[in-house]
Amino acid sequence: MDVHVIPRAKKAGLDGVRAGALLVRLHSAPVDGAANKELTAVIANAFGVSRAAVTIVSGQRSRRKRVHVVGLSVVEADLMVHNLSARARA
């Protein structure tokens, strides 16, 4: 799934969808991989999987990333993202 990361945010967590990508706010600064580690933890927690099941496929040094979640089908991921987007708009 596509993810857009906002580092150094006051509040960490999922924040809906922006331009077709899951918007994730993180406390960590993008230094020494800290934001990437926090990203995998936030996504794992949100989708109910272990941190080891979340892999950053591309965009290691970018705010725009592609993330793979093992044990979660594309349909399940899309449904969860859609529900998050609907909650963010409400």
C-alpha positions in Angstrom: 0.0 0.0 0.0 1.1 3.6 -0.6 1.8 5.6 2.6 2.5 9.3 3.0 4.5 10.1 6.2 4.5 13.3 8.2 7.5 13.2 10.6 7.8 15.3 13.8 4.1 15.5 14.2 2.5 16.3 17.6 0.3 13.3 17.5 1.3 9.9 16.0 -1.1 7.6 14.2 -3.1 7.1 11.1 -4.9 10.2 9.8 -7.0 9.2 6.8 -6.0 9.2 3.1 -4.3 11.9 1.0 -3.8 11.6 -2.7 -4.5 7.9 -2.7 -2.0 7.1 0.1 -2.5 6.3 3.7 -1.5 9.4 5.8 0.6 8.5 8.8 1.8 11.1 11.4 4.9 10.2 13.4 6.6 11.7 16.4 10.1 10.7 15.3 12.4 12.8 13.1 13.6 11.2 9.9 17.1 10.5 11.3 18.9 7.2 11.5 15.8 5.3 10.5 13.8 6.3 13.6 10.8 7.4 11.6 10.8 4.2 9.6 10.9 2.1 12.8 8.0 4.1 14.2 6.1 3.8 10.9 6.3 0.0 11.0 5.1 0.0 14.7 2.2 2.4 14.0 1.0 0.4 10.9 1.4 -3.0 12.7 -0.7 -1.7 15.6 -3.4 -0.2 13.4 -3.7 -3.4 11.3 -3.4 -5.9 14.2 -0.2 -7.6 13.0 3.3 -7.9 14.4 6.0 -5.3 13.5 7.9 -8.1 11.7 4.9 -8.4 9.3 5.3 -4.8 8.1 8.0 -4.1 5.5 8.9 -0.9 3.8 9.3 -1.9 0.1 10.4 1.4 -1.3 10.8 5.0 -0.2 13.2 4.4 2.7 14.4 8.0 2.5 11.2 9.6 1.3 7.9 10.8 2.8 6.1 8.7 0.2 6.6 5.0 0.8 5.3 1.7 -0.4 4.6 -0.7 2.5 3.8 -4.4 2.5 1.9 -6.1 5.3 2.2 -9.9 5.5 -1.0 -11.6 6.5 -3.3 -8.9 5.1 -4.9 -9.2 1.7 -5.2 -6.3 -0.7 -8.9 -6.3 -0.2 -8.6 -6.2 3.6 -6.0 -3.4 3.5 -8.2 -1.4 1.1 -11.2 -1.9 3.3 -9.3 -0.7 6.4 -7.9 2.3 4.6 -11.4 3.2 3.3 -12.8 2.9 6.8 -10.0 5.2 8.2 -10.7 7.7 5.4 -14.4 7.7 6.2 -13.7 8.3 9.9 -11.3 11.1 9.2 -13.9 12.9 7.1 -16.6 12.5 9.8 
